[in-house]
Amino acid sequence: MQIKASVLEEQKSQMRFQLLDLIEPRAKEVRIKMVGSGVCHTDIAHAKNEFNMKLNTPIVLGHEGAGIVESIGPGVTKVAEGDHVIISNPYCGVCDECMRGEPWYCEPGTDGSLHLSGLDYYGTTPFSRRGKPVHTLFQQSSFAEMIVVHENTVTKIDDDIDLKYAGPLSCGLRTGAGYVYNLLKPRPADWVCVTGVGPVGLGAMWMARAMGAKTIVLDINQSRLDMAKETGADVIINSDGMSEGEMYAAIRAAADGKGTHFLVETTGVESVIKASMRQMRGGGQCAECAVVGSISFDSYTNDCNDAHTITFGRMGNVANEIIIPVMLDLYRRGMFPFDKLITFYPFEHLQQAMDDSETGRVIKPVVLFD
C-alpha cells in the first residue's frame, strides 16, 4: 500500500511530502487511517536537533495521532476494525516495569530504543521508499495518512468524541494531567502551582481543579494566562520582567502567604524553577516536566531542604489506558476543555503549523487529513 507522509530526510532540513510504501499489519499490529495529529514541540526539537539527539533518517515524525482502525493483524485483542483510537506512548509490555504495571518506566522506553531508534516493535520499519527503510518516531509517526503500530500504543475511545480533537490527549495534556492524577494526588483545598501555560501546564491545572485543589498559574504570555483564568485557574501571575525573588514572593503570597503544596514545572527556565521550587511549603512536591539544564541553589539549608520532593517523571507517570479515559470523562463534564487550545491546519500546511507553534502564535496546532 502506498500512502502520503511528511518525510524528514535529515535533521535541520525541511520536511517534504512523499509517497511511501506501508506494510500490512503483522501479529499484534494495527493499521490506522489517521484523522488528526497534534504537533508537539518535541517534533520540532527533533527536526532541528535541539536535544542534540541524532535520529536515524529519513524519518516520519509525529506522535499525537488519532484515527480509525482499518485492519488488524493476528492476535490483536485491544481493538477491532472500525474502532476510534488515540495513539500514545509505546511500551514493550514484557519488561519488569511493564509487568508490575508501570509501563511509563518501560526499560526499552527509558533507554530510548523504543522512541528514538527509528524502528518499530519488531526492529524493522513500517515505511519504506523504493525498497529502503524510512524510520519511525516513538513507534508511531503520525505525520502520515496511514500508519501501522503495535496494539500497545493504542487506546480505544468512544465514538462520541470528535477524533479531530483527540490526538493531543496522547502527549502533553496527558503528561500534565497524569503527574497531578497519579503522582502528586492533591487533596481538596491544597494549592497547586503550575508554571507555563502550554498543553502540559493546562492539563495539570485542569486535573488539579477537578481533584478539588486550588491553582496558581504563572506565565509571561497574558493571553495564555487569560485562557487559564477563563478555564478555571484561581490565580494567574504574569511573571514577565520579574526577578526570581519577585516570582517567589508573588506565588507564596497568593497561596495564603505560605506557599503551595505542589508544583508542576513546565518551563525549564532556571529562575522560574528556582523561585517556584523554593516557594513550596515544607513537604512540598514538584513534578518537573521540562528539559532542564544545570541549576544550582545558593544554600541547601535555606533553599531546598524543607523535605521538598522533586520528581523527574516520564509521560505523566501514568498508563495511557488509565489517564486518557479520565481526561475524556472530565471533558464531557466541562472540566477539561482541551478543545479550546486547538487550531486546525490541513495536513498539507504542516510546516506552517510547526512554525506557528514555535513562535507561540497558537497553543496546540492539529493537522487534519481529510
C-alpha angles and dihedrals in degrees: 000000000000120000137175118249139165106247127200106206093193137345116278091031134102120267117241131201112244142162113254134182115245124203125234116254114274127198111325092002130125131204112215131193104218120233100174142349130199119227111230128195087239090066090052093045093050091047089054094035091236090152091053089235114137114224126204106251151245089049142166111226130202131098108180101079135156128181150123125291107245100177140350135214128231116299099018110148106162098068143014135210111292095025119137111234145179116216114218146154115347122231132176098230095212109068122098094263094048092046092054092052101261104109092161086072092049107156098229087042095056094045090053099242095116096046107031109025090086090232132113130234091286096047094255133094125258091210130061138170122208088342096309123110124260110198132234132226120225087349087284118074097187094182088091130084092234130022140181117217139164114266090242089075097054130085119191116228132189119271093239090074112090104239094211088071098039106078098078090061087075099069131007098020093048090046094058094038092046095054090054096041101042106020113028097028098187120204124229112289094015114134119242121189118204119191115202127028103230129111092287093049096044091047088054093046095050092047091049090051091048089053091053100258127136116240139214117190123195128193141134095234111086096196090055091047089052089054090050090052093047091051099047116293112143094206132016125195124194103209096183106139094004121137121229090259092050092051090048092052095044095051094044093048092050091054096064090284090288104086129245130300093221140024133199106194115195106157105075088212111140098221092047093048094050096044095046095045093047094050095061121110121249109292092021119161126217129195107201109205104168134083102263131195128199115323127180130193120213095226130011090202095054103029112039118003099094090110090276115168120209119192123191097201139184125237093334094307089265138105121257091234092056106042101038094061090045092054091047092050090052090046091056089053093050094251100109106041097179092149088075090068097057130102116183128222132177111255088247089063094056094125091053090050090053092047092050091049093050094050092047094242089129132024102214121009118197124192118214124211100205 
